[in-house]
């Protein structure tokens, strides 16, 4: 009986731990010490960033936008000190295109084999077919 209770206690504590950690905030600054949103926007502008969206996530300010090179960024900022807590950059062009990242229109996808060289595929127009 003691063994069953011990196993149940170990399993319940192991399963409860990830749930407890998931609710933790990245920034632990009391609201009274937060800088205003305008200060975050000014900090982003000083970095050369364009802010698309500014929201609060895990107790931090979260900026979504683009850097000076046009790359998409997601930045978590400490609301008290305005220090960067975490930053992710994407190598896309940040042009708002919803297509796959890194794909240039009119160019084949990376890893796409070249079409075979034969009479059927010569010329700019695609081959025509008629179904009877």
C-alpha positions as CSV (number, residue, x, y, z in Angstrom):
1,X,0.0,0.0,0.0
2,X,2.8,2.4,0.9
3,X,4.5,1.6,-2.4
4,X,1.3,2.5,-4.4
5,X,1.0,5.8,-2.5
6,X,4.6,6.7,-3.1
7,X,4.4,5.9,-6.8
8,X,1.2,8.0,-7.1
9,X,2.9,10.9,-5.3
10,X,6.0,10.8,-7.5
11,X,3.9,10.7,-10.7
12,X,1.6,13.5,-9.6
13,X,4.5,15.8,-8.8
14,X,6.3,15.0,-12.0
15,X,3.1,15.8,-14.0
16,X,2.4,18.9,-12.1
17,X,5.9,20.5,-12.5
18,X,5.6,21.4,-16.3
19,X,2.2,23.0,-15.7
20,X,3.6,25.1,-12.8
21,X,6.5,26.3,-14.9
22,X,4.4,27.1,-18.0
23,X,2.6,29.9,-16.0
24,X,5.8,31.7,-15.0
25,X,6.4,35.2,-16.4
26,X,9.6,36.1,-18.2
27,X,9.6,39.6,-16.6
28,X,8.8,40.1,-13.0
29,X,8.4,43.9,-12.7
30,X,5.6,45.4,-10.6
31,X,3.1,47.4,-12.8
32,X,3.9,50.6,-10.8
33,X,7.5,50.4,-12.2
34,X,6.6,49.9,-15.9
35,X,7.8,52.3,-18.5
36,X,5.0,53.7,-20.7
37,X,4.3,52.2,-24.2
38,X,5.6,55.4,-25.7
39,X,9.0,54.8,-24.1
40,X,9.1,51.3,-25.7
41,X,8.3,52.7,-29.1
42,X,11.0,55.4,-28.7
43,X,13.5,52.7,-27.7
44,X,12.5,50.6,-30.8
45,X,12.9,53.6,-33.1
46,X,16.3,54.4,-31.6
47,X,17.3,50.8,-32.5
48,X,16.2,51.4,-36.1
49,X,13.2,49.1,-35.8
50,X,9.7,49.5,-37.3
51,X,7.0,48.5,-34.8
52,X,4.1,46.6,-36.3
53,X,2.6,45.5,-33.0
54,X,3.3,46.2,-29.4
55,X,1.6,44.0,-26.8
56,X,2.2,42.4,-23.3
57,X,3.3,38.8,-23.1
58,X,4.6,36.8,-20.1
59,X,4.9,40.1,-18.1
60,X,7.1,41.7,-20.8
61,X,6.4,44.1,-23.6
62,X,6.6,42.2,-26.9
63,X,7.5,44.0,-30.1
64,X,6.7,42.5,-33.5
65,X,8.2,44.4,-36.5
66,X,11.2,44.7,-38.7
67,X,14.8,45.7,-38.1
68,X,16.8,48.2,-40.1
69,X,17.6,45.5,-42.7
70,X,13.9,44.7,-43.2
71,X,14.1,41.3,-41.4
72,X,11.1,40.3,-39.3
73,X,11.8,40.5,-35.5
74,X,10.0,39.5,-32.3
75,X,11.5,41.1,-29.2
76,X,10.6,40.8,-25.6
77,X,11.5,43.9,-23.6
78,X,11.8,44.2,-19.8
79,X,9.0,46.7,-18.9
80,X,11.0,48.5,-16.2
81,X,14.5,48.8,-17.6
82,X,13.6,48.4,-21.3
83,X,16.4,45.9,-21.6
84,X,16.0,43.2,-24.3
85,X,15.1,39.9,-22.7
86,X,14.8,37.8,-25.9
87,X,15.1,38.6,-29.6
88,X,14.2,36.4,-32.6
89,X,15.0,37.4,-36.2
90,X,13.8,35.8,-39.4
91,X,15.7,36.1,-42.6
92,X,12.7,36.8,-44.7
93,X,12.3,40.1,-46.6
94,X,9.6,41.4,-44.2
95,X,7.5,42.5,-47.2
96,X,4.2,41.2,-45.8
97,X,4.0,38.4,-48.4
98,X,2.2,35.5,-46.9
99,X,4.1,33.0,-49.1
100,X,6.9,30.7,-48.0
101,X,9.8,32.6,-46.4
102,X,12.9,33.1,-48.5
103,X,11.1,32.3,-51.8
104,X,11.7,34.8,-54.6
105,X,8.8,35.0,-57.1
106,X,9.7,33.7,-60.5
107,X,12.6,31.6,-59.3
108,X,12.4,27.9,-58.6
109,X,12.3,26.6,-55.1
110,X,15.6,25.6,-53.6
111,X,16.2,21.9,-54.4
112,X,13.9,21.9,-57.4
113,X,15.4,19.9,-60.2
114,X,15.8,21.5,-63.6
115,X,13.3,20.4,-66.3
116,X,14.6,17.9,-68.8
117,X,16.0,19.4,-72.1
118,X,13.7,18.2,-74.8
119,X,11.5,19.5,-77.6
120,X,8.3,19.4,-75.5
121,X,9.5,22.0,-73.0
122,X,11.2,24.5,-75.3
123,X,9.8,28.0,-75.5
124,X,8.2,30.3,-73.0
125,X,4.6,29.1,-73.4
126,X,3.5,25.9,-71.6
127,X,2.6,22.9,-73.8
128,X,-1.1,22.8,-74.8
129,X,-3.3,19.7,-74.4
130,X,-6.7,19.1,-75.7
131,X,-9.0,16.5,-74.0
132,X,-11.5,14.9,-76.3
